[in-house]
Amino acid sequence: MSAVLPVYAGTIFLSAFLLFGIQPMFAKMVLPKLGGSPAVWSTAMVFFQALLLAGYAYAHWLVSRFSVRRAALIHIALMVVVLLTSLPISIAAGFERPPQQGEIAWLLALFAASVGLPFFAVAANGPLLQAWFARTGHEYARDPYFLYAASNIGSFLALLAYPLAVEPFLRLPTQTTVWAAGFALLLAGIAGCAGLGVGRSDAATAPQPLTAEPVAASRKLHWLLLAFVPSGLLVAVTAHISTDVAAVPLLWVAPLSLFLLTFVIVFQRKPLLRHGWMLNLQLPLLLLYAITIAFDLHLSWELQLLLHLGILFVTAMVAHGELAQLRPSAAGLTAFYLWMSLGGVLGGMFSALLAPLLFNSVVEYPLLIVAGVLCRPSISGIRLPRAGTIVLASVAFVGAGSIVVREAARTDSVRSFFGIHRIIETKDGRFRLLGHGSTIHGAQRLRHDDGTPASGRPEPQTYYHRGDGMADGIESLRQAHAGRLGAVAVIGTGAGTLACWKQSGEDWIFYEIDPAVLRIATDPERFNFFSSCAPDTRFVVGDARLTLADARDGSLDLIILDAFSSDAIPVHLLTSEALALYTRKLTPNGALLFNISNRNMELGSVVTATAGGLGLSTWLNTPIRTAERMKGMRTPPDIAMVARPGVDPGTLVTAGWRAQRGVSAVRPWSDDYADIVGAIWRKLAR
């Protein structure tokens, strides 16, 4: 009997560790194929939640239909098949390049073909092993929910370990090999649990089978709704955070880790944080959020991060605390997990799949925050009668319906797989802006300071203003090429401002991953940079790491990288592998220009180190942002130029930019490694 608990707890822990270790690992593999979009992680979470539901349903089927012996044979056979046919994990054949439309369906198919079977097999272990443990006759067997806390501790530690201990030190091929070894160890653990379970259940002194009490449909629906809200909120918060910093595992796992931590806490025998404390904290926290919205308060990203993570944690604690109090006896364990998982899947689908179709802005976030209040056992200390509940539901339904209608009619906001793009006019009517997240990605003057309408060729604004780094870099290299560039590739379109730096006789090609951005930028009723300055511009739709590979080697005089989404960076465009690709496409005297402006991260040393690792030279332009230079819609950018040794970057660069010399203290970034924490820390230390 003494071996039962540690063997079961250890196996459940390992299963959960592998289950949540595979998620950031495989999503990192997929990121370069879809431009580092935060939606990759949102879609990944929905996929994994759906597979978790399937695994729970499979476990419920095994427990309800078969003895421990027969269920163990079936499940161990499945695990062996996975070990022999599906490991180590890799991207399945046939998914080399995503389509220009239907990215979500393609991504879901990619996940299913690559990791569907391994994840499904591991997902079933938690409820299956807990149900087997309930039949062992152990002193804790009558209430095995404490093992759910052990499972979530494993999940929590896996998520923390990935960005801090796995990603920085192990390359992806090594990670997949280690994961496969862990799967083999898990198979041995399951066999051990099955042996202990079979021995106990077959013994003459085996405990009597547990009888599940009847559960009303209303109670099951309550389980579903209590799981729906925090799951949907998790996806919404994660998308918001990764949009404004970077789409990387480090920022994905923080919300998910907190989400799992709530399960650890509420399913403890004596929860560390009392349910009443969370109920008392929820309303003041939501009031603070409402104040920031009502008064349009602009908090630093650090404070925003704390606020949004706090809302997620407290709301999940309230909802999951109610779930823990409403859980059935051990006999109904697998059915309880099944309904809870279904609610999680539906919540994730609402935020990741349905909301982008219904709303042109992130309306789902405040809606889910309000829904979090409805997860409370009472509102203002008063339990609503059935009639009141019906009225409240009707009001919520009508309100949600009106929001959907209003959002469908909006023309100032466009939502796509890659984000939400807002077309805004300044209050004084002088400028029209293109915003994404918290960042302006283009501006066009509509009226002069005296109120007269602007006409003629539009003047570049924001990062592209005359006399600033981007314009000087282009002009300097143009001078070095006898006054005219040949072919120029621009990665990232924005409002199309860079088109107005094209000169006659030059061939500029714009690479853009998001068709919605192209529609905005080429619509002269919104922005007329292309129609006025470069009406014959060619466009290539798709992620530049993939589409630029089709360009002829040695054909480009200049490649401009300006592909940030909100203030987030597509990490895969700054890696050694990416720079090697760009360099192959350059002419012998060609160069790269990077817009590395970022509120949250210092990227100059990253570009310098990564370029240096390939034997390339780097020059940096870091402007002094005075009040005079920031007037109007001018935003002097941080720019890096990279070229082969000996290439003349032009006099504007050699005279005014800083040539980077010596060995950088920063480790070069690669597709397998990116130190986001270090980049943030260097920015804070400035």
C-alpha positions in Angstrom: 0.0 0.0 0.0 2.9 2.4 0.7 4.0 2.4 -2.9 0.5 3.2 -4.3 0.4 7.0 -3.6 3.9 8.0 -4.7 3.7 5.9 -7.9 0.3 7.4 -8.9 1.3 10.9 -7.8 4.6 10.8 -9.6 3.1 9.4 -12.8 0.3 12.0 -12.8 2.9 14.7 -12.2 5.1 13.5 -15.1 2.1 13.2 -17.4 1.0 16.8 -16.7 4.6 18.0 -17.1 4.8 16.5 -20.6 1.3 17.6 -21.5 2.1 21.3 -20.9 5.7 21.1 -22.0 4.7 20.1 -25.5 2.5 23.2 -25.9 5.0 26.0 -26.0 7.6 23.7 -27.6 5.5 22.9 -30.6 4.0 26.4 -30.9 7.5 27.8 -31.1 8.2 25.4 -34.0 5.1 26.8 -35.8 5.6 30.5 -35.2 7.9 31.2 -38.1 5.3 29.9 -40.5 2.7 32.5 -39.5 4.8 35.6 -38.9 5.1 35.2 -35.2 1.4 36.1 -34.8 0.0 36.1 -31.3 -3.0 34.3 -32.9 -0.8 31.2 -33.3 -0.8 30.7 -29.5 -4.5 31.5 -29.2 -5.3 28.9 -31.8 -2.9 26.5 -30.2 -4.6 26.8 -26.9 -8.0 26.1 -28.4 -6.6 23.0 -30.2 -5.0 21.7 -27.0 -8.2 22.3 -25.0 -10.2 20.4 -27.7 -7.7 17.5 -27.5 -7.8 17.6 -23.7 -11.6 17.2 -23.9 -11.2 14.3 -26.3 -8.7 12.7 -23.9 -11.1 13.2 -21.0 -13.9 11.6 -23.0 -11.7 8.7 -23.8 -10.7 8.3 -20.2 -14.4 8.5 -19.2 -15.2 5.7 -21.8 -12.5 3.5 -20.4 -13.5 3.9 -16.8 -17.2 3.5 -17.4 -17.0 0.5 -19.7 -14.0 -1.6 -18.7 -12.2 -3.1 -15.7 -8.9 -1.6 -14.7 -7.1 -4.6 -16.3 -8.8 -4.2 -19.7 -8.7 -0.4 -19.7 -4.9 -0.6 -18.9 -4.3 -2.9 -21.8 -6.1 -0.6 -24.2 -4.4 2.5 -23.0 -0.9 1.0 -22.9 -1.4 -0.3 -26.4 -2.2 3.3 -27.5 0.8 4.7 -25.8 3.1 2.1 -27.5 1.7 3.0 -30.9 2.4 6.7 -30.2 6.0 5.9 -29.1 6.7 3.9 -32.2 5.0 6.0 -34.9 4.7 9.7 -33.7 7.9 10.5 -31.8 10.1 12.6 -31.8 7.7 15.4 -32.6 8.1 17.4 -35.7 6.1 19.4 -38.2 4.1 17.1 -40.4 4.9 16.8 -44.1 2.7 18.9 -46.4 2.6 22.0 -44.1 5.6 23.9 -45.5 3.7 27.1 -46.4 0.4 28.4 -45.0 -2.4 29.6 -47.3 -3.2 33.3 -47.8 -6.7 32.7 -46.4 -8.0 30.2 -43.9 -5.0 30.4 -41.6 -6.9 29.0 -38.6 -8.1 25.9 -40.3 -4.6 25.3 -41.8 -3.1 25.8 -38.3 -5.5 23.4 -36.6 -4.8 20.8 -39.3 -1.1 21.2 -38.8 -1.4 20.7 -35.0 -3.6 17.7 -35.5 -1.3 16.0 -38.0 1.9 16.8 -36.0 1.0 16.4 -32.3 -2.6 15.3 -32.2 -2.0 11.6 -31.2 0.7 12.1 -28.6 -1.2 14.9 -26.9 -4.4 12.9 -26.9 -2.7 9.9 -25.3 -1.1 12.0 -22.6 -4.3 14.1 -22.0 -6.2 11.0 -20.9 -3.8 10.1 -18.1 -4.9 12.6 -15.4 -8.6 11.5 -15.0 -7.8 7.9 -15.9 -5.2 7.5 -13.2 -7.3 9.3 -10.6 -10.2 6.9 -11.3 -7.9 3.9 -11.0 -6.5 5.3 -7.7 -10.1 5.5 -6.4 -10.3 1.7 -6.8 -7.1 0.9 -4.9 -8.5 1.0 -1.4 -6.0 3.6 -0.3 -7.0 5.7 2.7 -7.3 8.7 0.4 -9.1 6.8 -2.4 -12.5 8.1 -1.6 -11.5 11.7 -2.4 -8.8 11.5 -5.1 -9.2 15.2 -6.2 -6.0 16.1 -4.4 -4.2 14.3 -7.2 -5.7 17.0 -9.6 -3.6 19.5 -7.6 -0.5 17.3 -8.2 -1.4 17.3 -11.9 -1.7 21.0 -12.1 1.6 21.5 -10.2 3.3 19.4 -12.9 1.6 21.6 -15.6 2.6 24.8 -13.7 6.2 23.8 -13.4 6.4 22.7 -17.0 5.3 26.1 -18.2 7.7 27.9 -15.9 10.6 25.6 -16.9 10.1 26.1 -20.6 11.1 29.8 -21.0 13.5 29.8 -18.1 15.3 26.4 -18.2 14.5 24.7 -21.5 14.2 27.3 -24.3 17.4 29.2 -23.4 19.6 26.1 -23.2 18.2 23.4 -25.5 17.7 23.5 -29.2 14.4 22.4 -30.6 15.6 19.0 -31.9 17.1 18.2 -28.4 13.8 19.3 -26.8 11.8 16.9 -28.9 14.2 14.1 -28.1 14.0 14.7 -24.4 10.2 14.9 -24.6 10.1 11.5 -26.4 12.3 10.0 -23.6 9.9 11.4 -21.0 7.0 9.8 -22.8 8.8 6.4 -22.6 9.2 6.9 -18.9 5.6 7.9 -18.6 4.6 4.6 -20.3 6.5 2.7 -17.7 4.8 4.7 -14.9 1.3 3.9 -16.3 2.2 0.3 -16.5 3.2 0.4 -12.8 0.0 2.2 -11.8 -2.0 -0.3 -13.8 -0.3 -3.2 -12.0 -1.0 -1.7 -8.6 -4.6 -0.9 -9.6 -5.2 -4.4 -11.0 -3.7 -6.1 -8.0 -5.9 -4.1 -5.6 -9.1 -4.3 -7.7 -8.7 -8.1 -8.2 -8.0 -8.8 -4.5 -10.5 -10.4 -2.3 -10.4 -7.4 -0.1 -10.9 -4.9 -2.9 -13.1 -2.0 -2.1 -16.7 -2.0 -3.4 -17.2 -0.2 -6.7 -18.0 3.5 -6.2 -21.6 4.4 -7.2 -22.0 7.8 -8.8 -24.8 9.9 -7.5 -27.3 11.3 -10.0 -26.2 14.8 -11.3 -28.9 17.2 -12.5 -28.5 18.8 -15.9 -28.5 22.2 -14.3 -25.5 21.3 -12.2 -23.6 20.0 -15.3 -24.5 23.3 -17.1 -23.2 25.2 -14.1 -19.9 23.3 -14.3 -19.7 24.1 -18.0 -20.3 27.8 -17.5 -17.8 28.1 -14.6 -15.1 26.6 -16.8 -16.1 28.7 -19.9 -15.5 32.1 -18.5 -11.9 31.8 -17.2 -10.9 29.8 -20.3 -12.1 32.5 -22.6 -10.5 35.2 -20.5 -7.2 33.3 -20.6 -7.1 33.4 -24.4 -8.2 37.1 -24.5 -5.6 38.2 -21.9 -2.8 36.2 -23.6 -3.5 37.7 -27.0 -3.5 41.2 -25.5 -0.1 40.7 -23.7 1.7 39.1 -26.6 0.4 41.7 -29.1 2.1 44.5 -27.2 5.4 42.8 -26.3 6.3 39.7 -28.3 4.7 36.5 -29.5 7.1 34.2 -27.5 6.6 31.3 -25.1 7.8 33.5 -22.1 4.7 35.7 -22.4 2.4 32.9 -23.3 3.1 30.9 -20.3 2.6 33.6 -17.7 -1.2 33.8 -18.0 -1.5 30.0 -18.5 0.7 29.4 -15.4 -1.5 31.6 -13.3 -4.6 29.9 -14.7 -3.3 26.5 -13.7 -2.1 27.8 -10.3 -5.8 28.5 -9.5 -6.6 24.8 -10.0 -3.7 23.9 -7.7 -5.0 26.2 -5.0 -8.8 25.5 -5.1 -8.4 21.7 -5.2 -6.2 21.6 -2.1 -7.6 20.0 1.0 -7.0 23.4 2.7 -6.7 26.1 0.0 -3.9 28.5 0.7 -6.1 31.4 -0.6 -9.6 31.4 0.8 -12.5 31.6 -1.6 -14.0 34.5 0.3 -10.8 36.5 -0.1 -11.0 36.2 -3.9 -14.7 37.2 -3.9 -13.9 40.3 -1.9 -10.9 41.2 -4.2 -12.7 40.7 -7.5 -15.0 43.7 -7.5 -12.4 46.3 -6.5 -10.0 45.0 -9.2 -12.7 45.2 -11.8 -13.6 48.7 -10.6 -9.9 49.7 -11.2 -10.1 48.3 -14.7 -13.3 50.2 -15.4 -11.7 53.4 -14.2 -8.8 53.0 -16.6 -11.2 52.5 -19.5 -13.6 55.3 -18.5 -10.9 57.9 -18.1 -8.6 56.6 -20.8 -5.7 56.2 -18.4 -2.5 55.2 -20.1 -0.6 52.9 -17.7 2.9 51.7 -18.4 3.1 48.2 -19.9 4.4 46.8 -16.7 1.3 48.1 -14.7 -1.0 47.0 -17.5 0.6 43.5 -17.4 0.0 43.3 -13.6 -3.6 44.6 -13.9 -4.6 42.1 -16.7 -2.9 39.2 -15.1 -4.5 40.1 -11.8 -8.0 40.2 -13.3 -7.3 36.8 -14.9 -6.1 35.2 -11.7 -8.8 36.5 -9.4 -11.6 35.8 -11.9 -10.3 32.3 -12.4 -10.0 31.8 -8.6 -13.6 32.8 -8.2 -14.9 30.5 -11.0 -12.6 27.6 -10.2 -13.3 28.0 -6.5 -17.0 27.5 -7.3 -16.2 24.5 -9.4 -14.3 22.9 -6.5 -17.2 23.4 -4.2 -19.6 21.9 -6.7 -17.5 18.8 -7.5 -19.2 15.4 -7.2 -17.9 12.3 -5.3 -15.0 10.2 -6.7 -17.5 8.1 -8.6 -18.4 11.0 -10.8 -14.9 12.2 -11.2 -14.4 11.6 -15.0 -17.8 13.0 -15.9 -17.0 16.1 -13.9 -13.7 16.6 -15.7 -15.4 16.0 -19.0 -18.0 18.8 -18.5 -15.3 21.1 -17.1 -13.1 20.4 -20.1 -16.0 21.0 -22.5 -16.6 24.4 -20.9 -12.9 25.2 -21.3 -13.0 24.3 -25.0 -16.1 26.4 -25.6 -14.5 29.4 -23.8 -11.3 29.1 -25.8 -13.2 28.8 -29.1 -15.3 31.8 -28.3 -12.2 34.0 -27.8 -9.9 32.6 -30.4 -12.3 31.6 -33.2 -15.7 33.2 -32.8 -14.9 36.6 -31.4 -12.7 37.6 -34.4 -15.6 36.8 -36.7 -18.2 38.7 -34.6 -16.2 41.7 -33.4 -13.9 44.2 -35.1 -12.3 45.1 -31.8 -11.5 43.2 -28.6 -15.1 43.3 -27.2 -14.8 39.8 -25.9 -12.4 40.9 -23.1 -14.8 43.3 -21.2 -17.7 40.8 -22.0 -15.8 38.0 -20.2 -14.9 40.3 -17.3 -18.6 41.0 -16.8 -19.3 37.3 -17.1 -16.7 36.7 -14.4 -18.9 38.7 -12.0 -21.8 36.4 -12.8 -19.7 33.4 -11.7 -20.0 34.6 -8.1 -22.3 32.6 -5.9 -24.3 35.8 -5.3 -24.4 39.4 -6.5 -24.1 42.0 -3.8 -24.8 39.3 -1.3 -28.3 38.6 -2.7 -29.0 35.3 -4.5 -31.1 35.9 -7.5 -34.4 33.9 -7.8 -35.1 32.0 -10.9 -37.1 34.8 -12.4 -34.3 37.3 -11.8 -31.8 35.0 -13.3 -34.0 34.7 -16.5 -34.3 38.5 -16.7 -30.6 38.9 -16.2 -29.9 36.3 -18.9 -32.3 38.0 -21.3 -30.7 41.4 -20.7 -27.2 40.0 -21.3 -28.4 38.3 -24.5 -29.9 41.5 -25.9 -26.8 43.5 -24.9 -24.5 41.0 -26.5 -26.7 41.0 -29.6 -26.6 44.7 -29.9 -22.8 44.7 -29.6 -22.5 42.1 -32.4 -24.7 44.3 -34.7 -22.7 47.4 -33.8 -19.4 45.8 -34.4 -20.4 44.4 -37.8 -21.2 47.9 -38.9 -17.9 49.4 -37.9 -15.5 50.7 -40.6 -12.9 52.2 -38.4 -11.6 48.9 -37.2 -10.6 45.8 -39.2 -9.8 42.5 -37.5 -7.9 39.6 -39.0 -6.0 36.6 -37.9 -3.0 38.8 -37.3 -4.6 41.5 -35.2 -6.9 44.5 -35.0 -6.2 47.5 -37.2 -7.8 50.8 -36.3 -8.2 53.7 -38.6 -8.4 56.8 -36.5 -8.5 60.6 -37.1 -6.9 62.9 -34.6 -9.2 65.2 -32.6 -7.9 68.3 -34.5 -8.6 66.6 -37.8 -5.0 67.0 -39.1 -4.0 63.4 -39.4 -5.4 60.0 -40.1 -3.7 57.2 -38.3 -3.3 53.4 -38.7 -3.1 51.8 -35.2 -2.4 48.2 -34.2 -2.6 47.4 -30.5 -1.0 50.4 -28.7 1.2 51.5 -31.6 0.8 53.8 -34.5 1.9 52.2 -37.8 1.4 55.0 -40.1 -0.1 58.5 -40.4 -1.2 60.7 -43.2 -1.7 64.5 -43.0 -5.3 65.5 -43.9 -5.0 69.2 -43.0 -2.3 71.7 -42.5 -1.8 73.5 -39.2 -3.9 76.4 -40.5 -6.8 74.1 -41.3 -6.5 74.0 -45.1 -6.8 70.6 -46.7 -3.5 68.8 -47.6 -3.1 67.9 -51.3 -0.5 66.6 -53.6 2.2 64.0 -52.8 1.8 62.9 -49.2 4.6 63.7 -46.8 6.0 60.7 -44.8 5.2 61.0 -41.1 6.0 59.0 -37.9 9.1 56.8 -38.2 9.6 57.8 -41.9 10.0 61.5 -41.5 12.7 63.3 -43.6 15.9 63.7 -41.7 15.4 60.7 -39.4 17.1 57.3 -39.4 14.9 55.4 -41.8 14.9 58.2 -44.5 18.6 58.8 -44.0 19.5 55.2 -44.3 17.7 54.8 -47.6 19.2 58.0 -49.0 22.7 57.1 -47.8 22.7 53.8 -49.5 21.2 55.4 -52.6 24.1 57.8 -52.7 26.5 54.8 -52.4 24.8 53.3 -55.4 25.4 56.3 -57.7 22.1 58.0 -56.8 19.7 55.1 -57.6 18.9 51.8 -56.1 17.9 48.8 -58.1 15.5 46.3 -56.5 14.3 47.0 -53.0 12.3 44.6 -50.8 10.2 46.1 -47.9 9.0 43.7 -45.3 5.9 45.1 -43.6 3.5 47.6 -45.2 1.8 49.6 -42.5 -0.1 52.5 -44.1 2.3 52.4 -47.1 4.4 55.4 -46.0 7.7 54.0 -47.3 6.3 54.0 -50.8 6.9 57.7 -50.9 10.7 57.2 -50.6 10.7 55.3 -53.8 12.3 57.1 -56.7 11.8 56.8 -60.5 13.6 53.8 -62.0 13.7 51.8 -58.7 11.8 48.6 -58.3 10.2 48.3 -54.9 8.4 45.2 -53.8 6.4 45.1 -50.5 6.1 41.8 -48.6 3.0 41.7 -46.3 1.7 38.8 -44.2 -1.8 40.3 -43.6 -4.1 40.8 -46.6 -6.3 43.1 -44.4 -3.3 45.6 -44.0 -2.9 45.6 -47.8 -6.6 46.4 -48.3 -6.3 49.3 -45.9 -3.0 50.7 -47.3 -4.1 50.5 -51.0 -7.5 52.1 -50.4 -7.0 55.7 -51.5 -10.0 56.7 -49.5 -8.1 55.8 -46.4 -4.4 56.3 -47.2 -3.0 57.4 -50.6 0.8 56.8 -50.2 0.7 54.0 -52.8 -1.7 55.6 -55.2 0.2 58.9 -55.2 3.8 57.8 -54.9 4.1 54.2 -56.3 0.9 53.1 -58.1 2.8 50.3 -59.9 4.0 48.7 -56.7 4.2 44.9 -56.6 3.0 43.1 -53.5 3.8 39.6 -52.2 1.4 38.2 -49.6 2.7 35.8 -47.0 5.3 35.6 -44.3 8.6 37.1 -45.5 10.7 34.2 -44.2 8.9 32.0 -46.7 8.1 34.3 -49.6 11.4 36.1 -49.7 13.1 32.7 -50.2 11.5 32.7 -53.7 13.4 35.9 -54.7 16.5 35.4 -56.8 19.8 35.3 -54.8 21.9 38.4 -55.2 19.1 40.5 -56.7 18.3 43.1 -54.0 20.2 46.3 -53.3 18.2 47.0 -50.1 15.9 45.0 -47.7 13.9 47.1 -45.3 12.5 45.2 -42.2 9.6 47.1 -40.6 7.2 44.3 -39.8 6.4 44.8 -36.1 2.8 44.0 -35.0 1.7 46.6 -32.4 4.9 46.9 -30.2 5.6 43.1 -30.5 8.5 41.8 -32.6 8.3 38.8 -34.9 11.3 37.2 -33.4 11.8 34.9 -36.4 12.7 37.9 -38.5 15.7 38.8 -36.3 17.4 35.4 -36.0 20.6 34.1 -37.5 18.7 32.0 -40.0 16.7 35.0 -41.1 19.7 37.2 -41.6 21.5 34.4 -43.5 18.5 34.4 -45.9 18.4 38.1 -46.3 22.2 38.2 -47.0 21.8 35.6 -49.8 19.3 37.8 -51.5 21.4 41.0 -51.4 23.7 42.2 -54.2 27.4 42.3 -53.2 27.0 45.9 -52.2 23.5 45.6 -50.7 22.4 46.3 -47.2 19.6 45.6 -44.6 17.7 48.3 -42.7 15.9 47.3 -39.5 13.4 49.5 -37.7 14.2 48.4 -34.2 12.1 51.0 -32.3 10.4 49.4 -29.3 9.1 50.7 -26.1 9.7 47.5 -24.2 12.9 46.0 -25.5 16.5 47.0 -26.5 17.2 45.4 -29.8 20.2 47.1 -31.2 22.6 44.8 -29.4 20.5 41.8 -30.6 20.9 42.8 -34.3 24.6 43.6 -33.7 25.3 40.2 -32.1 23.3 38.2 -34.6 24.9 40.0 -37.6 28.3 39.7 -36.0 27.8 35.9 -35.7 27.5 35.8 -39.5 30.5 38.0 -40.1 28.4 41.1 -41.0 28.9 44.7 -40.0 26.4 46.8 -38.2 25.7 50.6 -37.8 23.2 51.9 -35.3 21.2 55.2 -35.4 19.7 56.0 -32.0 18.1 59.5 -32.1 17.9 62.1 -29.4 14.2 62.6 -29.0 13.9 66.4 -28.3 10.5 68.2 -28.0 11.3 69.9 -31.3 11.9 66.6 -33.2 8.8 65.1 -31.7 6.5 67.9 -32.9 3.4 67.0 -35.0 3.4 63.4 -36.1 7.2 62.9 -36.1 8.6 59.9 -34.3 12.4 59.5 -34.7 13.1 55.7 -34.9 15.9 53.5 -33.8 17.4 52.1 -37.0 20.1 49.4 -37.6 22.0 48.9 -40.9 23.6 45.6 -41.6 25.9 44.8 -44.6 28.8 42.6 -45.6 32.3 43.8 -44.4 33.7 46.4 -46.8 30.3 47.5 -48.2 30.0 51.3 -48.4 26.8 52.4 -46.5 27.0 55.9 -47.7 28.2 59.2 -46.1 25.1 59.8 -44.1 25.6 56.6 -42.2 29.4 56.7 -41.9 29.3 60.3 -40.7 26.5 60.1 -38.2 25.8 56.5 -37.2 27.7 54.4 -34.7 29.7 51.5 -36.2 29.6 48.5 -33.9 32.9 47.0 -33.2 34.3 44.2 -31.0 32.5 41.1 -29.6 29.0 41.7 -28.3 28.1 40.5 -24.8 24.6 39.5 -26.1 24.1 36.0 -27.4 23.0 35.9 -31.1 19.3 35.0 -31.6 18.3 32.0 -33.6 15.2 30.1 -34.4 15.9 28.0 -31.3 16.9 30.8 -29.0 15.7 34.4 -28.2 16.4 36.1 -24.9 13.3 38.3 -24.5 13.9 38.9 -20.7 17.4 40.2 -21.4 16.1 42.6 -24.1 13.4 43.9 -21.7 16.0 44.2 -18.8 18.4 46.2 -21.0 15.6 48.6 -21.9 14.6 49.1 -18.3 18.2 49.7 -17.4 18.6 52.6 -19.8 
